[in-house]
Amino acid sequence: MSKNIAVVGTGYVGLVAAACFAKRHNVTCVDIDERKVELINAGVSPFFEPQLDELISAARESGRIFATSNINAAIEKCDFVFICVGTPSAVGGSVDLRYIEQAAADIGKALANIDHYIVVVQRSTVPPQTTRHLVGHALEKNSGKENGKDFGLAFVPEFLREGNAVYDFLFPDRIVIGTDDDRVARELFALYTQFNAELSSDRIFRTTPESAELIKYASNSFLATKISFANELASIAECIPCVDIRDVVFGMGLDNRINPKFFGAGAGFGGSCFPKDVKGIVHFSRTLGIEPFILDAVLKRNAFQASHVADIVERALDGRMAQSRIAILGLSFKPDTSDMREAPSLHIIGDLIERGAKNIIGCDPQSTSEAREILGDRISYCDNVLQAIESAHVAVIVTEWREFCALTPEIFIERMAKPCVVDARRIFDAHEFSKKLEFYAIGFGK
Ligand code: UGA
């Protein structure tokens, strides 16, 4: 049976959930940004995410999705309301909860006017105890109703990756339901298993809201730790002839206790989640009086990785930074997204400019306009890779876009002023490239 679902916040977490749920249910998206509301109602995604436009336009045609800035209208008929607003980093790495507080208060006020039971699902990443205390209290205070009786509350973390968000929503590894309330657990279990018939019940894990909140931070922090660990080993590998970090992590990953996934050395992790969430748990840990030794080091190593890439470039150019044309291939924080938040490219470019680089061309298939907003005319831009490497003295692979993977040594040799490639994402065959041109790669010892 179709349910009525309201989703508050149409960032990539909220909108992906809304568009996917609308395959089966009636979904109302709520956002204070009128531009987003208009775009969604026109069947268009306000941001680039594979498959999302198609899903939204199909849902508009079937009448299953509608966007509004009026939260009362959205809550009036709904069975579930998902809170998917942003939780950005505040000063010192603490988490800015003001949007959560506002959303919970608005939902509370809307709840005061309805006379049926609804389940409120907190999805934004928040420090442990936020759902129970801040969200729960705001809902009760503003509605005059009782949590556990008039409405239910859960924290259900999201594990979507940008660029794969639709796939991750439709085929999740796990659903974590954080609630003490049996009715809420039953209703969410039914919502997810009916929506996704292939989701086996052993992939749904129920725990307390606080454990679920920590699971979210711990998952992102653990993956970030794997990446920083791989990057540290890569630096060691670079100093030893005939060692390749790719072989090292592959060999390690054959042990299924270690697992080869998310173990790729490169330009460092970026995006709207890993840096923010690791900083968030570091800060949260200190509020508890616990010194976060490991997670501090994960951040330190990640910041170092960008300057390490800049070191390699400087070495490759023999220090001739000001006279050289540097092609940065890849600006977004990872492929298949135009998202520039905390992108390693920004740190690498900033570092190169500080070291005297004057002629940098940034090339990206999706994010040149986003990059231009941040970097302005400090660099030039281009979305065609062949033009970007034309007459360059070094080409640096910073994001592993498919378009770049198809480049051959011959293409670089033919077009560049000095054929020299720094592969910071390990997309090329290091042996072949190093035989044919000047080649440096993260974790490739020579
Ligand atoms: C991440 C998590 O993977 C999701 O599970 C989570 O839901 C999401 O954060 C979130 O909290 O919302 P996302 O930020 O979209 O997803 O991107 P990832 O694919 O995880 O990549 C993050 C960064 O790590 C990228 O800069 C990527 O280049 C880097 N990375 C990834 C590596 O350097 N090496 C790897 O082996 C994998």
Residues whose N, C-alpha, C, O or C-beta is under 5 A from the ligand:
A	BS01	UGA	E158 F159 L160 R161 E162 I227 F262 F263 G264 G266 G268 F269 G270 G271 S272 C273 F274 F333 K334
